[in-house]
Amino acid sequence: MVCIAYLIGSVSSAVLICRLYGLPDPRTAGSKNPGATNVFRLGGRVPALFVLLTDILKGTVPVYTSYWLGIEPIALGLVGIAACLGHIFPLYFGFKGGKAVATAFGVLLPLGLELAGLLVLTWLLIVFIFGYASLAAIVAVSLAPLFTWFIKPVYTLPVIMLSLLIIIRHKDNIWRLIRKEESKVWDKVKLK
């Protein structure tokens, strides 16, 4: 299941949907991140929504299948991390991927709607107050282990592992936030 999760995670929906919509490659345009936020800046709501939903499914399908097969929590965490690593280092796209925020959300979705709701509310609140998708992702993923502890404590350790991966992946965003150079969600990209 770890291998299957990695292979599913390696499908870069942002690249494929941008090609479908005739948009620039999100790995070379805008923030150069093949994720929903960059696709939103490059092409608007509809392609970004397709990217978001597909990236969520990349995490949900392997984890929910593993959960259904009765895989233990730590191993289930490894399946989720593999899906995110596939997104970050996609086999089919030259190992140049995104930050895996939506895929990580998809990984956590099978743990319950309460957790999903808390993560979405946290993300929306931070974006509404500050306007930064990266900050919202960092805050939401940082709180995910705490939320998990109260909802399904047996999964806290795997969620900590996943959270650390996502936070590490955002190291450049953290530096840009500190230097006040990070783009806000609604900043449109000027294409050459």
C-alpha positions as CSV (number, residue, x, y, z in Angstrom):
1,M,0.0,0.0,0.0
2,V,2.9,2.3,0.6
3,C,4.1,1.8,-3.0
4,I,0.6,2.2,-4.4
5,A,0.1,5.4,-2.3
6,Y,3.4,6.8,-3.7
7,L,2.4,6.0,-7.3
8,I,-1.1,7.6,-6.9
9,G,0.5,10.6,-5.2
10,S,2.9,11.0,-8.2
11,V,0.1,11.9,-10.5
12,S,0.5,15.7,-10.8
13,S,-3.1,16.9,-11.2
14,A,-2.0,20.6,-11.4
15,V,0.3,19.9,-14.4
16,L,-2.4,17.8,-16.2
17,I,-5.3,20.2,-15.5
18,C,-3.2,23.2,-16.6
19,R,-2.4,21.4,-19.9
20,L,-6.1,20.6,-20.3
21,Y,-7.0,24.3,-19.8
22,G,-4.1,25.6,-21.9
23,L,-2.5,27.3,-18.9
24,P,1.3,27.6,-18.3
25,D,3.0,24.7,-16.5
26,P,2.6,25.5,-12.8
27,R,6.1,24.2,-12.1
28,T,7.6,27.0,-14.2
29,A,5.0,29.8,-13.8
30,G,3.6,31.8,-10.9
31,S,5.0,30.5,-7.6
32,K,6.3,27.5,-9.5
33,N,4.4,25.2,-7.1
34,P,2.1,22.6,-8.8
35,G,-0.8,23.1,-6.4
36,A,-4.3,24.5,-6.2
37,T,-3.3,28.0,-5.0
38,N,-0.9,28.5,-7.9
39,V,-3.4,27.1,-10.4
40,F,-6.0,29.5,-9.0
41,R,-3.6,32.4,-9.6
42,L,-2.8,31.2,-13.1
43,G,-6.2,30.1,-14.3
44,G,-9.0,30.9,-11.8
45,R,-11.5,29.0,-9.7
46,V,-12.5,26.1,-11.9
47,P,-9.1,24.6,-12.7
48,A,-8.0,25.2,-9.2
49,L,-11.1,23.4,-7.8
50,F,-10.3,20.4,-10.0
51,V,-6.7,20.4,-8.8
52,L,-7.8,20.6,-5.2
53,L,-10.3,17.8,-5.4
54,T,-7.9,15.5,-7.3
55,D,-5.1,16.2,-4.9
56,I,-7.4,15.4,-1.9
57,L,-8.4,12.1,-3.5
58,K,-4.7,11.2,-4.0
59,G,-4.4,11.1,-0.2
60,T,-7.9,9.8,0.7
61,V,-8.1,6.8,-1.7
62,P,-4.9,4.9,-0.5
63,V,-5.4,5.8,3.1
64,Y,-9.1,4.9,3.2
65,T,-8.4,1.7,1.4
66,S,-5.6,0.8,3.9
67,Y,-7.9,1.8,6.8
68,W,-10.6,-0.5,5.4
69,L,-8.0,-3.3,5.1
70,G,-7.3,-3.0,8.8
71,I,-3.7,-1.6,8.5
72,E,-2.4,-0.5,11.9
73,P,-2.1,3.3,12.7
74,I,1.7,3.7,12.3
75,A,1.6,1.8,9.0
76,L,-1.4,3.8,8.0
77,G,0.6,6.9,8.7
78,L,3.4,5.6,6.4
79,V,0.8,5.1,3.6
80,G,-0.3,8.7,4.0
81,I,3.2,10.0,4.0
82,A,3.9,7.9,0.9
83,A,1.0,9.6,-0.9
84,C,2.3,13.0,0.1
85,L,5.9,12.1,-0.9
86,G,4.5,11.1,-4.3
87,H,3.0,14.6,-4.6
88,I,6.2,16.2,-3.5
89,F,8.5,14.0,-5.6
90,P,6.3,12.7,-8.4
91,L,7.8,9.8,-10.3
92,Y,6.0,10.7,-13.5
93,F,6.9,14.4,-13.5
94,G,10.7,14.5,-12.9
95,F,10.4,14.4,-9.1
96,K,9.4,18.1,-9.1
97,G,6.1,18.4,-7.2
98,G,4.2,20.6,-4.8
99,K,3.8,21.1,-1.1
100,A,1.2,18.3,-0.6
101,V,-1.2,20.3,1.6
102,A,-4.4,19.1,-0.2
103,T,-3.0,15.6,-0.4
104,A,-2.3,15.7,3.4
105,F,-5.8,16.9,4.0
106,G,-7.0,13.9,1.9
107,V,-4.8,11.6,4.0
108,L,-6.5,13.0,7.2
109,L,-10.0,12.9,5.8
110,P,-10.7,9.2,6.6
111,L,-10.0,10.0,10.3
112,G,-13.4,11.8,10.5
113,L,-15.4,14.8,9.4
114,E,-14.8,16.5,12.8
115,L,-11.0,16.6,12.1
116,A,-11.6,17.7,8.5
117,G,-14.0,20.4,9.6
118,L,-11.5,21.8,12.2
119,L,-8.7,21.8,9.6
120,V,-10.8,23.6,7.0
121,L,-12.1,26.1,9.5
122,T,-8.6,26.8,10.7
123,W,-7.3,27.2,7.1
124,L,-10.2,29.5,6.2
125,L,-9.8,31.6,9.3
126,I,-6.1,32.2,8.8
127,V,-6.6,33.0,5.1
128,F,-9.5,35.4,5.9
129,I,-7.4,37.2,8.6
130,F,-4.0,37.2,6.9
131,G,-4.5,36.3,3.3
132,Y,-1.7,33.8,3.1
133,A,-2.4,30.2,1.9
134,S,1.0,29.0,3.1
135,L,0.5,30.5,6.6
136,A,-3.0,28.9,6.7
137,A,-1.5,25.5,5.7
138,I,1.3,25.7,8.3
139,V,-1.1,26.7,11.1
140,A,-3.7,24.0,10.2
141,V,-1.1,21.3,9.9
142,S,0.5,22.3,13.1
143,L,-2.8,22.0,14.9
144,A,-3.7,18.7,13.2
145,P,-2.0,16.5,15.9
146,L,-3.8,18.4,18.7
147,F,-7.1,18.0,17.0
148,T,-6.4,14.4,16.4
149,W,-5.5,13.8,20.0
150,F,-9.0,14.9,21.0
151,I,-10.8,13.1,18.2
152,K,-8.9,9.8,17.6
153,P,-5.8,9.7,19.9
154,V,-4.5,6.5,18.5
155,Y,-3.6,8.3,15.2
156,T,-1.7,11.2,16.9
157,L,1.8,9.9,16.2
158,P,1.1,9.3,12.4
159,V,-0.4,12.8,12.2
160,I,2.6,14.3,13.9
161,M,4.8,12.6,11.2
162,L,2.7,13.9,8.4
163,S,2.6,17.4,9.9
164,L,6.3,17.6,10.2
165,L,6.7,16.6,6.5
166,I,4.4,19.4,5.4
167,I,6.0,22.0,7.7
168,I,9.5,21.1,6.4
169,R,8.2,21.4,2.9
170,H,7.1,24.9,3.7
171,K,10.5,26.1,4.8
172,D,10.9,28.6,1.9
173,N,7.4,29.9,2.6
174,I,8.2,30.4,6.2
175,W,11.3,32.5,5.3
176,R,9.2,34.6,2.8
177,L,6.6,35.1,5.5
178,I,9.3,36.3,7.9
179,R,10.7,38.7,5.3
180,K,7.2,39.8,4.3
181,E,7.8,38.7,0.7
182,E,5.1,35.9,0.5
183,S,2.2,36.4,-2.0
184,K,-1.3,36.5,-0.8
185,V,-4.0,34.1,-2.1
186,W,-5.7,36.7,-4.3
187,D,-2.5,38.1,-5.9
188,K,-2.8,37.3,-9.6
189,V,0.3,36.3,-11.5
190,K,1.4,38.5,-14.4
191,L,2.2,36.1,-17.3
192,K,4.9,37.2,-19.7
